[in-house]
Amino acid sequence: MKTAIQSTSPDGRYVVRIAPWEARNSHWVSSPEIVDTRTGHGFFKFASESWSADHSAWESDSQVRLTLRKYPGGQPRHTLVVMVDCVAGVAGIEGGASVALEALEAALDKALHAA
């Protein structure tokens, strides 16, 4: 699967890399991964390819805001905004409490259905 860089941190250390795939005719999902460019290590990636990063914006050298949606459509919430702190290894969902990156996908699924 081909990948593309969606955004790069201001200092160039981190990138949000996406793996776009066509879920159905003209409906694309951009599965995200956050990569440390110094080590080449991808330290965050969803287990499910159903999560799509529609937008990413770096707030600092190590904090990125991701606008996410989950395929298929028709979810109780259309999008969720997550702030990922690459150095601390935590993320906050729309200003909520921080969770470890390992627990982010489960927390997002819960938030998605807490409409």
ZIVEN-V462697 format. One record per backbone hydrogen bond with DSSP energy under -1.0 kcal/mol. CO is the residue of the C=O (numbers start at 1). NH is the residue of the N-H. E is the energy in kcal/mol with one decimal. If there is no record, write none. Layout:
# ZIVEN-V462697
CO;NH;E + CO;NH;E
This chain:
# ZIVEN-V462697
4;18;-3.2 + 7;16;-2.7 + 9;12;-1.9 + 13;37;-3.6 + 14;9;-2.9 + 15;35;-2.5 + 16;6;-3.1 + 16;7;-1.2 + 17;33;-2.0 + 18;4;-2.4 + 19;31;-1.4 + 21;29;-2.7 + 24;27;-3.0 + 27;23;-2.3 + 27;24;-1.2 + 29;21;-2.5 + 30;53;-2.7 + 31;19;-2.2 + 33;17;-3.2 + 34;43;-1.3 + 34;44;-1.3 + 35;15;-2.0 + 36;40;-2.6 + 41;36;-2.8 + 44;34;-2.4 + 50;71;-2.8 + 52;69;-1.8 + 55;67;-2.6 + 57;65;-3.1 + 62;86;-3.1 + 63;59;-2.8 + 63;60;-1.4 + 64;84;-3.1 + 65;57;-2.1 + 66;82;-2.6 + 67;54;-2.2 + 67;55;-1.2 + 68;80;-2.4 + 69;52;-3.0 + 80;68;-3.4 + 81;94;-2.9 + 82;66;-3.2 + 83;92;-2.3 + 84;64;-2.2 + 85;89;-1.9 + 85;90;-1.2 + 89;101;-2.1 + 90;85;-3.1 + 91;99;-2.7 + 92;83;-2.7 + 93;96;-2.1 + 99;91;-2.4 + 100;103;-1.8 + 101;104;-1.0 + 103;107;-2.1 + 104;108;-2.8 + 105;109;-2.3 + 106;110;-2.0 + 107;111;-2.5 + 108;112;-2.7 + 109;113;-1.2
